[in-house]
C-alpha cells in the first residue's frame, strides 16, 4: 500500500509540476522572443536600404532603448551618434565599438544571448555603419522575469507537493479501508475456521482412543456443520460481490415475492410465540435479481426472528412513495448506536456469545448489504425503546 501511495503521489506531483514548468517556460520564452524581436527591429530600422544616400537615421531618439551608430571608414571610426537622451560620452561609445570590431563575428546581424550579452549590433551599408543596441535594460528586465519565475516555481511547487499529498490521501483512503477490511476478513475467517478444526481434530483423537463413544462423532458432525455453514456464507458473499452485472435483472412483482418469502416463516414464528404483522402494498414493481432479493428478505426475517424476545412482535412493511421502502421491525434485543454503524461489517457480532452458540458468524447482514448495494439501494438500522428496525430503500 505504501508503494501505491508513493506512486500516486509522484504521478500527481509530476503532472502538476509539468504544467507549472511548461507555463513558466512558455511565458519566459515568449518574453525573450519579444525582446529579441524588438532589438532586431531596432537594428533594422536604423538603416533604410531604400534611402537614396543610404544615410543612418541620426535624428531618431529612443526613450527606453540605448542605441548608438558608428561610422566606419577603412576600419577606422570617424563618427559616433547616440540615439538616447542618456548622457554617454563619445569616448565610451568608441570603446564599445572598438570592442565589437575587435571581436567581429562572421555575421552582419548579431544579437546573442540577451541574458548574458551586453550588446547587440548590425553592420550596414557594406560595413560602413555599425548599429549598436545596449542590452542592459532588456537584460535586467529578462533577468527579473526569470527570477520571478523561479520564485513562483518554488512557491507553487510547495503548494503542488502539499496538494498532491492531500489528493493522494483522498484517493488512497478507500483503497486502504478496503485493504484493511480484506486483512481483517482473512483474519476473522481464519479464526472462525480454526475453532471447529481444532475441535474436530481433538474429537478425532478421542475417537481413536475410544471408538465406542458416539459423542465424539456427534461433536465432529456438529463442528463440520458449523464449518459448512461458514464456507457456504463465504461463498455466497463472494458470489454476490462478483455479480455486479445486471444481465440477470428483470422486472418482478416485489409485493408477491415478499408475501411468498414470509409464508415459510409463519410456522416458525408461531412455534416461538412471535406475533407477525405485515402490511404489503400491491403491485410494487422492481427491476432486480430475483434470487438475490429473495435472499435479502430471508436474511432480514431470519435475523428478526433470532433477535426477537419471547412472545415478541415482528412488523413487515412494503410501500412505494417516491422510492420503494421495505422495513422489518422486531421487539427484542436492543442494538447500541455504536453497533448500528458496524452491524453490516463482516464477522461483526454485537452479541458474540449467543451468536457463536447459534452457529452464526456475522455474515448475514454483510451479505444483505452487498445485495442492496448491487441494486443501488440503501440499507440502515436503528434501534430504540426495545424495537429494532431494518430499512431498505430502492430507487
C-alpha positions as CSV (number, residue, x, y, z in Angstrom):
1,X,0.0,0.0,0.0
2,X,2.9,2.3,0.8
3,X,4.3,1.8,-2.7
4,X,0.9,2.5,-4.3
5,X,0.7,5.7,-2.2
6,X,4.1,6.9,-3.3
7,X,3.4,6.1,-7.0
8,X,0.1,8.0,-6.9
9,X,1.8,10.9,-5.1
10,X,4.7,11.2,-7.6
11,X,2.4,10.8,-10.6
12,X,0.1,13.7,-9.4
13,X,3.1,15.8,-8.4
14,X,4.8,15.1,-11.8
15,X,1.7,16.1,-13.8
16,X,1.0,19.3,-11.9
17,X,4.7,20.2,-11.9
18,X,4.9,19.6,-15.6
19,X,2.0,22.0,-16.2
20,X,3.7,24.6,-14.0
21,X,7.1,24.3,-15.7
22,X,5.5,24.3,-19.1
23,X,3.6,27.5,-18.3
24,X,6.6,29.3,-16.9
25,X,8.8,28.1,-19.7
26,X,6.4,29.3,-22.4
27,X,6.0,32.6,-20.6
28,X,9.7,33.3,-20.4
29,X,10.3,32.0,-24.0
30,X,7.7,34.4,-25.3
31,X,9.0,37.3,-23.3
32,X,12.5,36.5,-24.5
33,X,11.4,36.3,-28.1
34,X,9.5,39.6,-27.9
35,X,12.6,41.3,-26.5
36,X,14.8,39.8,-29.2
37,X,12.4,40.8,-32.0
38,X,12.3,44.3,-30.6
39,X,16.1,44.6,-30.7
40,X,16.2,43.1,-34.2
41,X,13.5,45.6,-35.3
42,X,15.5,48.5,-33.9
43,X,18.7,47.4,-35.6
44,X,17.0,47.1,-39.0
45,X,15.1,50.4,-38.5
46,X,18.3,52.3,-38.1
47,X,19.3,51.7,-41.7
48,X,16.9,52.0,-44.6
49,X,18.3,50.3,-47.8
50,X,15.8,52.2,-50.0
51,X,17.2,55.6,-49.0
52,X,18.9,57.4,-51.8
53,X,22.0,58.4,-49.8
54,X,22.0,55.3,-47.6
55,X,22.5,57.5,-44.5
56,X,21.8,56.4,-41.0
57,X,18.7,58.0,-39.5
58,X,20.6,60.1,-37.0
59,X,17.6,62.1,-35.8
60,X,15.8,59.1,-34.2
61,X,15.6,59.3,-30.4
62,X,14.7,56.2,-28.3
63,X,13.2,56.7,-24.9
64,X,13.7,53.2,-23.5
65,X,16.5,51.8,-25.6
66,X,20.1,52.7,-25.8
67,X,21.1,52.8,-29.5
68,X,24.4,54.1,-31.0
69,X,25.5,54.4,-34.6
70,X,29.2,54.4,-35.6
71,X,30.5,55.4,-39.0
72,X,33.5,53.4,-40.1
73,X,36.0,54.1,-43.0
74,X,39.0,51.9,-43.6
75,X,38.4,50.2,-40.3
76,X,38.7,53.5,-38.6
77,X,35.9,55.1,-36.5
78,X,35.2,58.5,-37.9
79,X,31.9,59.5,-36.2
80,X,29.6,58.3,-33.4
81,X,26.0,59.2,-32.6
82,X,23.9,58.4,-29.5
83,X,20.1,57.9,-30.1
84,X,19.2,58.3,-26.5
85,X,18.8,61.1,-24.0
86,X,21.1,59.5,-21.5
87,X,24.4,61.2,-21.1
88,X,27.1,59.0,-22.5
89,X,30.3,60.3,-23.9
90,X,31.6,59.7,-27.4
91,X,34.7,58.0,-25.9
92,X,32.5,55.4,-24.2
93,X,30.7,54.7,-27.4
94,X,34.0,54.4,-29.2
95,X,35.3,51.9,-26.6
96,X,32.2,49.8,-27.1
97,X,32.5,49.9,-30.9
98,X,36.2,49.0,-30.8
99,X,35.4,46.1,-28.6
100,X,32.8,44.9,-31.1
101,X,35.1,45.4,-34.1
102,X,38.0,43.5,-32.4
103,X,35.7,40.6,-31.8
104,X,33.8,40.8,-35.0
105,X,31.8,37.7,-35.8
106,X,31.1,36.5,-39.3
107,X,27.6,37.9,-39.5
108,X,26.0,41.2,-40.4
109,X,23.5,41.0,-37.6
110,X,24.3,39.7,-34.1
111,X,22.0,39.7,-31.1
112,X,23.4,36.9,-28.9
113,X,22.2,35.7,-25.6
114,X,20.1,38.5,-24.1
115,X,20.6,37.1,-20.5
116,X,24.4,37.4,-20.9
117,X,25.5,39.6,-23.8
118,X,25.6,43.3,-23.1
119,X,25.4,44.5,-26.7
120,X,23.7,43.6,-30.0
121,X,24.9,45.1,-33.3
122,X,24.4,45.2,-37.0
123,X,26.8,46.2,-39.9
124,X,25.0,48.2,-42.5
125,X,25.9,49.7,-46.0
126,X,28.7,47.2,-46.7
127,X,30.2,47.7,-43.2
128,X,30.4,51.5,-43.2
129,X,27.9,51.7,-40.4
130,X,27.8,49.9,-37.1
131,X,24.5,50.0,-35.3
132,X,24.8,49.1,-31.6
133,X,22.0,48.4,-29.1
134,X,22.8,48.3,-25.5
135,X,21.1,45.3,-24.0
136,X,21.4,46.4,-20.4
137,X,17.8,47.5,-19.9
138,X,16.4,44.4,-21.7
139,X,18.8,42.2,-19.8
140,X,17.7,43.5,-16.4
141,X,14.0,43.0,-17.4
142,X,14.6,39.4,-18.6
143,X,16.6,38.5,-15.6
144,X,14.0,40.0,-13.3
145,X,11.3,38.0,-15.1
146,X,13.4,34.8,-14.8
147,X,14.0,35.4,-11.1
148,X,10.2,36.0,-10.5
149,X,9.5,32.8,-12.5
150,X,12.0,30.8,-10.2
151,X,10.3,32.3,-7.1
152,X,6.9,31.4,-8.5
153,X,8.1,27.9,-9.3
154,X,9.3,27.3,-5.7
155,X,6.2,28.8,-4.3
156,X,3.7,26.9,-6.4
157,X,5.8,23.7,-6.3
158,X,5.4,23.8,-2.5
159,X,1.7,24.1,-3.0
160,X,1.7,21.3,-5.5
161,X,3.5,19.0,-3.1
162,X,1.0,19.7,-0.4
163,X,-1.9,19.4,-2.8
164,X,-0.5,16.1,-4.2
165,X,-0.3,14.8,-0.7
166,X,-3.9,15.7,0.1
167,X,-5.2,14.3,-3.2
168,X,-3.2,11.1,-2.7
169,X,-4.6,10.7,0.8
170,X,-8.1,11.3,-0.6
171,X,-7.6,8.7,-3.4
172,X,-5.8,6.1,-1.3
173,X,-8.3,6.3,1.7
174,X,-10.9,4.0,0.1
175,X,-8.2,1.6,-1.0
176,X,-6.7,1.5,2.5
177,X,-10.1,0.9,4.0
178,X,-10.7,-2.0,1.5
179,X,-7.3,-3.4,2.1
180,X,-7.7,-3.2,5.9
181,X,-11.1,-4.8,5.7
182,X,-9.7,-7.6,3.5
183,X,-6.9,-8.3,6.0
184,X,-9.5,-8.3,8.8
185,X,-11.8,-10.5,6.8
186,X,-9.0,-13.1,6.2
187,X,-8.0,-12.9,9.9
188,X,-11.6,-13.4,11.0
189,X,-12.3,-16.2,8.6
190,X,-9.1,-18.0,9.6
191,X,-10.1,-17.6,13.3
192,X,-13.6,-18.9,12.7
193,X,-12.3,-21.9,10.7
194,X,-9.6,-22.6,13.2
195,X,-12.0,-23.2,16.1
196,X,-14.1,-26.0,14.5
197,X,-11.0,-27.6,13.0
198,X,-9.3,-27.7,16.4
199,X,-12.5,-29.3,17.9
200,X,-12.7,-31.9,15.0
201,X,-9.0,-32.8,15.4
202,X,-9.4,-33.2,19.2
203,X,-12.5,-35.3,18.9
204,X,-11.0,-37.5,16.2
205,X,-8.1,-38.3,18.5
206,X,-10.5,-39.1,21.3
207,X,-12.4,-41.3,18.9
208,X,-9.3,-43.3,18.1
209,X,-8.8,-43.9,21.9
210,X,-12.4,-44.8,22.5
211,X,-14.1,-45.9,19.2
212,X,-17.4,-46.9,21.0
213,X,-18.1,-43.4,22.4
214,X,-20.5,-41.8,19.9
215,X,-20.4,-38.3,21.5
216,X,-17.0,-37.7,19.7
217,X,-18.7,-38.4,16.4
218,X,-21.6,-36.1,17.3
219,X,-19.1,-33.3,18.1
220,X,-17.3,-33.8,14.8
221,X,-20.5,-33.7,12.9
222,X,-21.6,-30.5,14.8
223,X,-18.4,-28.7,14.1
224,X,-18.3,-29.9,10.5
225,X,-21.8,-28.4,10.1
226,X,-20.5,-25.1,11.5
227,X,-17.7,-25.1,9.0
228,X,-20.1,-26.0,6.2
229,X,-22.3,-23.1,7.1
230,X,-19.4,-20.7,7.3
231,X,-18.0,-21.8,4.0
232,X,-21.4,-21.5,2.4
233,X,-21.8,-18.0,3.7
234,X,-18.4,-17.0,2.5
235,X,-19.1,-18.4,-1.0
236,X,-22.5,-16.6,-1.0
237,X,-20.7,-13.3,-0.1
238,X,-18.1,-13.8,-2.8
239,X,-20.8,-14.7,-5.4
240,X,-22.8,-11.6,-4.6
241,X,-19.8,-9.3,-4.6
242,X,-18.8,-10.6,-8.1
243,X,-22.4,-10.4,-9.5
244,X,-22.2,-6.7,-10.5
245,X,-23.6,-7.4,-13.9
246,X,-27.3,-6.6,-14.4
247,X,-27.9,-9.2,-17.1
248,X,-30.0,-11.3,-14.7
249,X,-32.1,-8.3,-13.7
250,X,-35.7,-8.4,-14.6
251,X,-38.8,-6.6,-13.5
252,X,-40.7,-8.5,-10.8
253,X,-43.7,-8.1,-8.6
254,X,-41.9,-7.4,-5.3
255,X,-45.1,-7.4,-3.4
256,X,-45.8,-11.1,-4.3
257,X,-42.2,-12.0,-3.7
258,X,-42.2,-10.6,-0.2
259,X,-45.5,-12.4,0.6
260,X,-44.2,-15.8,-0.7
261,X,-41.0,-15.4,1.2
262,X,-42.8,-14.6,4.5
263,X,-45.1,-17.7,4.4
264,X,-42.5,-20.4,5.3
265,X,-41.5,-18.4,8.4
266,X,-45.0,-18.1,9.8
267,X,-45.0,-21.6,11.4
268,X,-41.6,-20.9,13.0
269,X,-42.9,-17.6,14.4
270,X,-46.0,-19.4,15.7
271,X,-43.8,-22.0,17.5
272,X,-41.8,-19.3,19.2
273,X,-45.0,-17.4,20.0
274,X,-43.9,-14.4,18.0
275,X,-46.7,-12.2,16.7
276,X,-46.4,-11.3,13.0
277,X,-47.9,-8.2,11.4
278,X,-47.3,-7.2,7.9
279,X,-48.6,-4.5,5.5
280,X,-47.6,-5.1,1.9
281,X,-48.8,-2.7,-0.8
282,X,-49.9,-4.4,-4.0
283,X,-48.3,-4.2,-7.5
284,X,-44.9,-2.8,-6.4
285,X,-42.5,-3.5,-9.3
286,X,-38.7,-3.7,-9.0
287,X,-36.0,-4.3,-11.7
288,X,-33.7,-6.7,-9.9
289,X,-32.0,-10.1,-9.5
290,X,-35.0,-12.0,-8.0
291,X,-32.9,-14.7,-6.2
292,X,-30.7,-12.0,-4.5
293,X,-33.8,-10.1,-3.3
294,X,-35.3,-13.3,-2.0
295,X,-32.1,-14.0,-0.1
296,X,-32.1,-10.4,1.3
297,X,-35.7,-10.8,2.6
298,X,-34.8,-14.2,4.1
299,X,-31.8,-12.8,5.9
300,X,-33.7,-9.9,7.4
301,X,-36.7,-12.1,8.5
302,X,-34.3,-14.7,10.0
303,X,-32.4,-12.0,11.8
304,X,-35.6,-10.6,13.2
305,X,-36.8,-13.9,14.5
306,X,-33.5,-14.8,16.2
307,X,-33.3,-11.4,17.9
308,X,-37.0,-11.3,19.0
309,X,-37.8,-11.8,22.6
310,X,-40.2,-14.5,23.8
311,X,-43.7,-13.5,22.8
312,X,-42.2,-10.9,20.6
313,X,-43.6,-8.9,17.8
314,X,-42.4,-8.6,14.2
315,X,-43.7,-6.0,11.7
316,X,-43.0,-6.1,8.0
317,X,-43.9,-3.2,5.7
318,X,-43.5,-2.7,1.9
319,X,-44.7,0.5,0.3
320,X,-43.8,2.8,-2.5
321,X,-43.7,6.6,-2.3
322,X,-41.0,8.3,-4.3
323,X,-38.9,5.2,-3.6
324,X,-39.6,1.6,-2.7
325,X,-39.3,1.2,1.1
326,X,-39.1,-2.2,2.8
327,X,-38.9,-2.3,6.6
328,X,-38.8,-5.1,9.2
329,X,-39.1,-4.3,12.9
330,X,-38.7,-6.7,15.8
331,X,-39.2,-6.4,19.5
332,X,-36.3,-7.8,21.4
333,X,-32.5,-7.3,21.7
334,X,-31.6,-3.6,21.6
335,X,-28.7,-2.5,19.4
336,X,-26.5,0.3,20.6
337,X,-25.7,3.3,18.3
338,X,-22.1,2.1,18.0
339,X,-23.2,-1.3,16.9
340,X,-25.8,0.2,14.5
341,X,-22.9,1.6,12.5
342,X,-20.8,-1.6,12.5
343,X,-23.5,-4.3,12.2
344,X,-23.2,-4.6,8.4
345,X,-19.4,-5.4,8.7
346,X,-18.3,-8.9,8.0
347,X,-17.9,-11.1,11.1
348,X,-19.2,-8.4,13.3
349,X,-21.4,-9.7,16.2
350,X,-22.8,-7.4,18.8
351,X,-23.7,-10.5,20.9
352,X,-20.7,-12.8,20.4
353,X,-21.5,-15.5,22.9
354,X,-25.1,-16.0,21.7
355,X,-24.2,-15.8,18.0
356,X,-21.5,-18.4,18.4
357,X,-23.9,-20.8,20.1
358,X,-26.4,-20.2,17.3
359,X,-23.9,-21.1,14.6
360,X,-23.9,-17.5,13.3
361,X,-20.8,-15.7,12.1
362,X,-21.8,-12.2,11.5
363,X,-22.0,-12.6,7.7
364,X,-25.8,-12.5,7.1
365,X,-26.1,-8.7,7.3
366,X,-22.9,-8.2,5.4
367,X,-24.5,-10.3,2.6
368,X,-27.7,-8.3,2.9
369,X,-25.7,-5.1,2.4
370,X,-23.9,-6.4,-0.6
371,X,-27.2,-7.3,-2.2
372,X,-28.7,-3.9,-1.5
373,X,-25.5,-2.2,-2.8
374,X,-25.7,-4.3,-6.0
375,X,-29.2,-2.8,-6.6
376,X,-28.1,0.8,-5.9
377,X,-30.1,0.8,-2.8
378,X,-29.5,1.8,0.8
379,X,-29.9,-0.3,4.0
380,X,-29.9,1.1,7.5
381,X,-30.6,0.0,11.1
382,X,-31.9,1.9,14.1
383,X,-33.0,0.7,17.5
384,X,-34.9,2.4,20.3
385,X,-37.4,1.6,23.1
386,X,-36.7,-2.1,22.6
387,X,-37.6,-2.1,18.9
388,X,-35.1,-2.7,16.1
389,X,-35.9,-1.7,12.5
390,X,-34.0,-2.5,9.4
391,X,-34.9,-0.3,6.5
392,X,-34.1,-0.9,2.8
393,X,-34.7,1.8,0.2
394,X,-34.6,1.0,-3.6
395,X,-34.6,3.9,-6.0
